């Protein structure tokens, strides 16, 4: 793949990266967690929870700000050192889980897909924005403190995230701050 002078991935005209849930998990997430190479660097590695969502499109490997979806590998931070509860605070807001978790893969689920919505401000009085992300994490991974002590990749289990900005309903906080 061709990289521009700033290190950004330069994709050919008409290229669209739109994998299915199964492709995203089986080819990209499983390979990344297994330390295997990925043929093309189309997913950037970014700690999502250090940034507001409107700052992330510029950090994406492909598509940039004009794309409708962005994909990232991100470590999962923990709220408490010995717990498995994720820390979803991000910049000036937080990501809140919504809806039921969905299994990915059949007949046996390989991963779990979770939908999250970004709220500006502090809980519980945050203002809902029009940013949504889908977090994919491997299903059969032991996230206990004992398992983390034994593992070389002990502190963080990687996940892959598909992020997009919804049109229509939702507060316009993200749009106002990105201007």
N, C-alpha and C positions, 0 to 999 in steps of 0.2 A: 504494500500500500504506500502511496505517496504522502509524505508529510510536508506541510508548508513550512515557511521559515520560522514560524512561532511554535512549531511542534504539533500543531493541530492536524488531525487526519483530514486529508483532502479526498473526498469521494467523487467518482465520476458523475456527470449530470444524469439525473433520473434515478440514481441509486436510492433505494428505500430500504431501511432496516426495520422490518416489522415481523419479528419472530412470533410464533405461537407460544403459549405458556409452556408446553412440553419442550419445544426447541430451546427456549430460554433456560429452562432448568437442566435438561439433559446435556445439551452441548456446552452451554456457557457456564452455568453455576457449578455443575458437577465437575467439570474440567478445572475450573478455577480453584475449587476447594481441594481437588486432588493434586494440585500443583502441575497440571498438564498444560501444554501450550494451546493457545487459541489461534486459529489460522490468521485472522485479521483483527487488529485492535479496535473493534467497533464499540466497545464498552469501556468507559473511563473508570478509573478507581479513585473515588472521592469520599471523604468522610462527610456524608450528607448533613449530619447534625451540627456542623460548624457554620452552616450557611442558611440564609432564608431561601426559599425555593426559587424566587425570581432572580437570584444570583447564580443558580446552577446551570442554566442552559449554556452559558459561555464556557463552562467546564466540561461539557459533554464531548465525547470523542468524534461524533458525527452529527451533522444536522444543524448545530448552532441554534441561535435564537429563532430562526425561521421555521424550525421543525415543530411538529405537534406533540412529539413524545421524545423523551431523553432517557437513556439507560445508563445505569451506574452500578459498579460493584462498590459496596460500602460495608465497613465493619459494623457490627452491632455492639453498641455501647451498653453497659449495664448500669442501672440506677444505683445498685448497691454492690459493693465488692464481692460479697459471698452469695449473691442472689442471681436469679436468672431473669428478673424483670428488666425489660429494655428501657433505656433512657431515651426519650424521644423529644427532648428539648432541642430547639434549633434556632440559633440566632435570637431574634426578638419574639419568638413564638414557640409553638410545639405542634407535633404531629399527633393526631388523635385517631385511634382505630375506630372503624365504622363497619357495620355489617358483620356477617359471619365469615370465619376463615374458610377458604375453599381448598380442597385437595387438588393437587396437580399430578397427573399420571394415573394410569389404570392398567391392570386391575388393582394394583397396590400403589397408594400415593407415595411419590418420591419427594414431594415438596408441599409446602403450605403457602397459599397466596392470601395476603392480608391487605385490605384497602385502608388507607389512612388519608385524612384530610388535614390541611394545615390551618391552624388557628393563630392569629396574631395576638400578642399579649400574653398574660399569665393565666393559668387555669385557676378557677373554673370560669373566669369572666372573659376568656379570649373571644375574638371576633372571627367567625368562620370566613375563610377566603375561598377562592375558586381554584386552588391548587390541590391536586390529588396525586397520590402515589400508590403503586401496588408493590408490596414487598414480597419477595419470594425467598423462602429459607428452606433448607433441607429438612425433611420430616423426621428421620430417625437419627437425630444428633443429640447426644446426652449433653445438656447444658448445665449440669450440676457443678458445684464447686469442686467436688472430688474428681470429676472427669477433667476439669480445666487444669488441675494440678498435675495430672498424668500426661496431658497432651502437650506437644510442642507448640501448637497453635492455640495455646490455652486461653488466652484472654478474650479473643474475639472470634465469633463464628461469622463468616462472610455471608452476605445476602446480595441479591441482585434486585435492583429497583427500576421499575418503569414509572416515569413521572410525566405528568401532563397538566396543563392548565385547562380547566373546564370552561366552556362557554355558557353564557346564560346566567342562571341563578347563582347566588353566592355574593358575598361582599366583594367590593372592588379594592380592598386594601392592597393586595399584591400589585395590581395594575398601577395604583397611585404611587406606590413606593418605587416601582421600577422606572418611573419617568424621571 
